[in-house]
């Protein structure tokens, strides 16, 4: 493979077409323009917030509004496609047929990075694990540049000089990445997601498994066979009887352990729920594999309270706990969130189901949920899937959902926003949905 210097030389004599000027596209365009590479930009929209920022930073920005056209495709040598755009669309497939190279921002990053990379993916928990690993590294007095699919875009991280790059990677980003050579690659778990983009679950799995390509160390989930790479994996498991490298250990309580050595009692970590214990075990495995000390790993878990919209505690009102897990945008995440609650659950769910099979949650709903309040585009689909498992009601919006939950909840209950669906039918992003939920709950507290 080419070294970084050779890649930089090879990058210089290329025509780049940045396809899609969202957050990632802006990062790519800013990097290419800032380093003097030939770059044109295309977006279906006439104006984006990122275009104004580029125009303020650079004298000549070649922006093309509207669909990909013949002239742009003929000019381009490389299309850098934003992860939110499917490479299966006709115009991009046409570019591939013409012999054009199609990559994403992570591929460009991979050709330029000169420090060890920790790459983390999974259907659920990847933001939590990525953030936690970064904190473990920092507490060991090393520098971690954390980003990718969360926070700072990967190419922007190159402006830092860390000891490790810690990247959360989505299946969309992995689709267009071939040159990444992670020091550690971790696939946390897999469940049906993004079936509106992929031809089926198998294609989604294959996109996720690409993270192991060229990795020095692979970390997989012993409880999820689909995540396995080979017999040499470092593994984690919630099963105390497993032979995983990092696992739950029983004895005077439950412990997160390295083999037979208990490291921290689950009561001493702020993250709650078994799914978060698995996230902690994964982070332990990743950090330990790159030489981070046990003391730093344990201290990070003791201090880490999670990130917004991911099992976030909002309030306790009249003995009722309110939890914002708006990031639970698929079946697996919502199911794990519900199973992690010790109290009876009043569930707020719904949105765009992305073609997922909601019936797989039925047994969890039956056991844990006393009422499901359903809203959004696919509320009827969720109602059909769950109406035999628990009491179900349809609501118009978040305001009505929170109001109804408050009316029904008793002391000792948990009202949980875990939608199992994307937010785009009602909100621009899952964060906005979570913010709306929290605002409605805080209004209850004031009343």
N, C-alpha and C positions, 0 to 999 in steps of 0.2 A: 504493500500500500504506500501511497505518497505520504511524505511527512508534511508538517504544517506549512513550512516554507514553500515546498513544491505546490501544495494546494493553493496558497495565496497567489503564486505566480500563475497557476492555471486559471484561477478565478478572474484574473485581470483582463483577459482577452475574450470576454464572453458578453453577449447581449442578454440581459436579464429582464424578464417580464414578471412583475409582481402581480399576481392575480388575487384580488381582494384586498381592500385597504381598511381592514379592521385593526384591532390592537396588534395582532401578529404581523399583518402586512405592513403596518407602520414601522414596526421594529426592523423588518427586513429591508424596507426602502431606506430607512434612516441609516442602516449599516452600509448598504451598497453605495448610496449617494455620498455618505460621509467618507468613504474610502476611495471615491473617485471611479467606481465601476459604472459601466453603461447600464442604465436602468430606466425602464418605462413602467408605468403603473396602470392597471385596469381595474375598474370596479363597476358593477351594474348601476350603482347610485351616482347621481350627479355631484352630490356633496357628501363628505363624511367628516366627522370631527377631526380625524387624523390628517385630512388633506390640509386644513388650515394650519396645523402645526408644522407640517412639512414645508409649506410655502413660507412660513415665518423663519424657518431654519435654513432653507436652501434657496439659491437664486433662481434656479431653473428646474422645475419639477414637471416632468412629462406625464401628465395625468390624462387618462382616456376613459370617459364615462360611457356606459352602455355595454352591450354584450361583447365577448371576445370576437374579433373579426379577423379576416384573412390577412390584412396588412400586419396586424400585431403578431400573428402566428408566424408569418414569413420572416419578420424581423428578428424574432426571439430565437436564441439558442437554448435557453433554459427558462422554464416556467417555474416560479416559486409560488406554490399554491397555498393559500391560507387553509388551516385545518378545518375550518367550518364549511369549506366547499368540497364536494365530492369529486374525486378524480375520475369517477365513472361518467360524469356529464359529457355530452357529445363533443363539445368544443375541446375539452382537454384530451379526450380519446383521439380526436382528430390530430391534435398536436403530437401525441405519441406516435400515431401512424405516419406522421411527417418526419419522424426521427428526432423530435425535440426531447430534451431531458426534462422530466417533471420531478421536482423535489419540494420539500417543505423547509421551514426554518431550522428544524432540528438537523436535517442533513447538512445545511450550510454550517451550522454550529459544530457538527461532528468533524468537518473537514478543517476547522480552524482551532479547535480547543487543544491545549497543550498541558492540561492538568487532569488528574483522575476524575472520572465521571461516575456518579452513582445514579442509576436510572431506575425509576419506580413506576409501575403501572398496576392496574387492577380495575375491576368494575367498581369497587367501593373501598374507601379508606385511604386512597393514595395521597390525598392532600394532607390528611392527618399524619401519615407515616413520613411523607417528605418533610413536612415542617418539623416533626419531632426529631428526625435524623439530623437535620440542620442544627437544632438546639443541642443535641448530644455532642456534635463535633465542636460547636462553639464553647461548650463547657469544658472541653478537653484542651482549651486554649489553642485551637486551630481555626482557620477561617473557612467558612462554608458559603458559597454563592448558591442560593436556593431560588428556584423558579421553574420555568418551562410552561407547563399547562396551568400553573398558578403563579400569582404574583408577577415577577419580572420575567419578560420574554427572554428566551435562551440567548439570543444574540446580544442583548443588552448586558447579560451577565459577563460577557467577555471584557467589559470595561473594568471589571474587578480583577483582583489577583489573589484568588483563594488557594487553599490547600486542596479543596474538593469542590466540584460542582455537584449539586444535588438536584436532580430534575424529576418532576412529575411529568409523565408522558401519557397522552391519550392514544387510543387506537388510531385516531385520525392522523396524529403526528407520526406514529410508527409506520403507517402505510407507505410513506414517502422517504423513509430513512434506511440507508444501507451501509453507511460508513461509520456509524457509532460503534465504539469499542469500550463498553462500560467496564470499569474496574469491578463494579457489582451491579447486577441486574436483578430486580425483584418483581415477581408477578404475584400479587397478594391474594387474589380470588377472581372468580369468573361467574357471572350470571348473565341472563339475557338482557341486552341493552342495545340501543341504537339499531334496532331491527328495521327502522325506517330508512336507514342508510345502507345496510348490508343485505345481501341476498338471503342470508339466514344466519343462525347462531354460529355455525361452523366457520363461516367467513370472518365473523367478528373474533372468534377464538384465535384464528390464524394471525390476524392483525396484532393481537395482544402478544402472542408467542414470539413475534419478531424481536421483542426486547432482549431475548437471550442470545441473539446472533452476535458473535464476536465478543461475548462477555467473558471476563476472566473468572468471575465467581457468580453463581446463580443461586438466588434465594427463592424457595417456593413453599407453598402451603401444603403440609402433609394431609390436611383435612379436605383438600380440594384437588383431586387427582388430575384434573385438567391443567392445573398450573405447573405440573412437574416437568422438569427439563431432562434430567437423567439421574442416575444413582449417586452422582457426585454433588448433588445440590446440598446446600445448607437449608435445613427445613425448620419450620415452626408449626406448632400444633396446640390446640386447646384440650387435647385428650391427655390426661395424666398418665395413661397407660401406653402412650406412643413412645417410639424411640427417636423422636425429633430432637434436633440439636437444641432448640429453644421451645419450652413447653410449660404448661401448667404443672405444678407440683403440689400434691396434697400432703398436709402434715402441719398441725397447729394452724389451720387456715389454708387458704389457697395462695400460692406463690407463683410469680413469673420466674422461671428458672433457666439456667444454662445446664443442660443435661440433668445431673442430680444435685446441682448446686443452686439453692434458692437465692435469688437476687433481691426481690422486693415483693412484699405482700400486696395483694390486689387492693386491700383497704388503704394502702398508702399512696395510691395513684389517684389523681383527680378525675381522670377519664372513667366514665361508668359504662357498664354493659360488657358482655362477653365479646362482642365484636370489637370493642376498643381494647380489650385484653389481647386479642389477636393482633391488632395494630401495634401494640406495644411490643409484643414478641417479635413481630417482623422488624420493627425498628431496632430492637436489640440485636437481632441476627445481622442486619446490615451494618450497623455501627461497629459491632465486634469484629466483623470480617475485614474492616479497614483499619483496625488497630486502635479504636477508641477505647478508653479505659472503662472498666466496670463502674468506677466511682462517678464518672461523667454521665454514663448511660443512666444509672440509677437516679442521680440528681436531676437530670432532665425530665424523667418520668414523674418524679415527685412534684416538680414545679409546673408541668405543662397542664393547662386547663382546657385545651382544645382550641379550635378556631371557629369563627362565627358561622352559624347556619348548619353546623354539623353536630347535632346532639347538644345544642347550646341551651343551658338553663336560662329561663327568662324571668320567672317569678314563682312564688308560692303564695296563693291567695285563698284564704279560708281553708287551709289544709290541702289545697289542690296544686299540684306541680304542673307548670307549663314549660314545654320543651320545644325548641325550634330546631327541627332537622330538615329544613327546606332542601338541603343538598341531597336528600334521599330521593333522587330522581328516577330510580329504577326499582324493580321488584326486590332484588337482593338487598339493596341498601335499606329499603323500608322494612323488609322482614327482619333484618338484623337489628334495626333500631327498635322495633316493637319487642322482639325477643329479649333485648337488653334491659327492658323496664321491669322493675320489681312490683310496681303498682298496677292495678287495673287501668286499662288504657281507653280513653276516648280519642279516637283517631280522626284527624283531618287529612283528607287525601284527595287526589284527583288532579286533572290537567291533561296533558297529552301523553298517552300511554306508549307511544312509539311502537305499537304492535305487539307489546309483551303479553304473555299469558298470565293474567292476574289470578287465575285459579290456583296457582302454585302457592299462594299465600293463605289459602283458605283455612288450613289447619292452625296456623299461627293466629289468624284472625279469630278463629273459634275459641282458642285457648286464652288469649290475652286481651281481646278488644270487646268492651261492653257496648260500644256504639261507634259506628263509622259515619262520619259526616263527609259527604262527597260533593265536590264541585268541579266545574270546568268542562272542557270539551268531551272527555271520555268518562264522565261521571256515570253514565248509564252502563258502560262496559264494566266498571268496577262494581256497580250495584248488582248486575247479573252474576258476577263471579262470586260475590261475598254474601248475598242476601240469605243464603241458607246457613251461613256460619255465624252471623251475629245480626243484631239490629242495625238497619241501614236507613239513613235519611239523606235526601238531596238538599243542598243549600245553594243560594245564588252566588255568594261571594265570601271573601274572608271575614267581612264584618258579620255576616249572618252566622258563619261557622263558629266564630269565637263567642258570639252572643248565645248561640244554642248550646255550645259546650259548657259555658258558664252556668246556664240554667239546669243542665242535667248532672253536672259533676258533683260528687260528694267528697267530703274530706277523706284523704287517702288515695284519691284517684290521680292519674296523670293525663293531662291533655297534651297530645303529641301531634305536631305537624310533621308528618312523614309521608309525602304525597305519592310516592311510587311512580311519579309521572314528571315529565318536563313541565316548565312553567309558561311556555311561550304563547299559549292561548290567552293568558290573562296578564302576564307580566313580561318585561323585557328580559329578565334573567331570574335565576332562583334566588339571588340575594334580595331582589326587590320583593319577592313573595315572602321571604323570611322577615324582612323589615316590616312589611304590612302586618304580618301576624304579631310581631313583637309590639308594634304600636297599638294594635287593638287590645292586646293583653294589658299593656301599661295603662290604657284608658280605664280598664276594669279596676285596676289597683287604685287609681285616683278616685273613681266613683265610690 
